[in-house]
Every structure is written in C-alpha cells, then in structure tokens.
C-alpha cells in the first residue's frame, strides 16, 4: 500500500505537533501502574510506548527509537498519556538539554566507553 507517509502520524496525533508537557529527549518516562485494559484500547503506536515504558524507565529518545516512532509523535502521545495520569514524566533535573552538568555527564560517559 503506497500513500503519503505523513498521513499516519497526522492521524495518530490528531493533527497536533506539540506535546501537552515539555518533553526533552532525555526526559525519563515510566508506567508505575500498568493497566492492560487501557493498553488494549490504545492505537498501536501509543500501546507500544506504554508497554515499553512499563518494562523499564526510559528516556523519550529511547522510547522513540525502540518503538520506531518519530520523536514528535512520541512526545505528543506521551504527553497525552501523562495528562491522563497513565505515564509518569520525571521532573527535569536539568532545565535545559544544554545544561553544563548534563554535558559533563555525557562527556564522562563517553570517556568511560573509550
């Protein structure tokens, strides 16, 4: 089936491009109280994010990559679930993804890998 690749993301997010919550790529997400009934009513993309966030605390970027969902759609879907108290968005320990402490932690991690 060929078609416009933008139609599905547009449909999944209801045409929205902004999340209800401010979600950075490093924002951590979890599902402490998994509800199988709720999961069964979600569209496939949202269900995938919901189930993966229940399996382990993960960042928005990790969820997006592992589920094969674009970052923008991931942010919108997670924001919707957070507004319904279905996922927990960890409070930001860094106000900006460019916080010097965060960059130092990343550099330290890269040094450990080398």
Buried (B, 14 or more C-beta within 10 A) or exposed (E): EEEEEEEEBEEBBEEBEEBBBEBBBBBBBBBEEEEEEBBEEBEEBBBBBBBBBBEEBBBBBBBBBEBEBBBBBBBBBBBBBBEEEBBBBEEBEBEEEEBEEBEEEEEEEEEEEE
